[in-house]
Each structure stands twice: as structure tokens, then as C-alpha cells.
């Protein structure tokens, strides 16, 4: 390998690693819920604005890549260690809540409890966005589509819950 390539890998290896970690966590969620997405989810009544199933995979893949890049920029640009730690701790909390939502909605078949959980997730994403934005505006802009998609998901989750009251 050339020294120039090694320099670039050193500079951007963290970016690649951050994106890979986010994609892997998202992929695990997909593995955990794949059966329920295929077998249970199609049985639910959904609102007219429900996106086609094929759209969710590409959207989440893009969002996880943007989240990974946002986390990397946050890590790289925070001047104070405490500020960096707080922002990345919020990032970790919202990421855990993201995974928990999939488990509650799909594995537990509970749109109702998933709705309450996604409202907490939305708040955690908002707090994370504010913390990240203060550190690096580009990182904040990369995180913004996730907040917007989750805002839509809150509405979608609510409507699915209300259309399927028999689901716990």
C-alpha cells in the first residue's frame, strides 16, 4: 500500500468504521424482525400513507450511513472531551431506543407499546441532534433526515396502532 493510501485510510477509517457499526446494528434489527415483517406485519391494517415495504430497507440503510457519518464527525470535531462524551452518549441512547422499537413493534407485535417507545426515541433523537449540531453543523445536518423520518414513523406507528386496536 502506498503511504498516501495509508494516510487516507487513517483519516477516514473511523468514518468507515462508524458507518459499518451503524449498518451492523441496523442489520441485526432486520434479522431479529425479518420473520415478523414477512408474516405478521402484512396482516395489519395500515393507513393510506403507509410506504411500500420495499422502501424501508433502502431508507434505513441510508439513515444508518448518515448516522454513522454524523457520529464520526461529532467524535472528530468536539473540542472538549466532556462535550464529545455527552453527545456520543446521547447518540448511543437513541440508537439503543431505535433497536428497542423494532423489537417491541415486530417481535412483541405491539404497535401500542411501540408508539410510546417511539415517542421517547423521537425525543432522544431531538436531544442528540441539538448536542451534535452544537459541535458540528454538518454532523447535525446529516442527522436531520433521521429525525424527519422518525417524525413520519411516529405518525405511522400511531395510525397502525389505532387501526389495529386488538394488537396489544
Secondary structure as GFF3:
##gff-version 3
##sequence-region A 1 168
A	DSSP	alpha_helix	3	39	.	.	.	ID=ss1
A	DSSP	three_ten_helix	41	43	.	.	.	ID=ss2
A	DSSP	alpha_helix	53	77	.	.	.	ID=ss3
A	DSSP	alpha_helix	81	102	.	.	.	ID=ss4
A	DSSP	pi_helix	103	107	.	.	.	ID=ss5
A	DSSP	alpha_helix	111	135	.	.	.	ID=ss6
A	DSSP	alpha_helix	137	163	.	.	.	ID=ss7
###
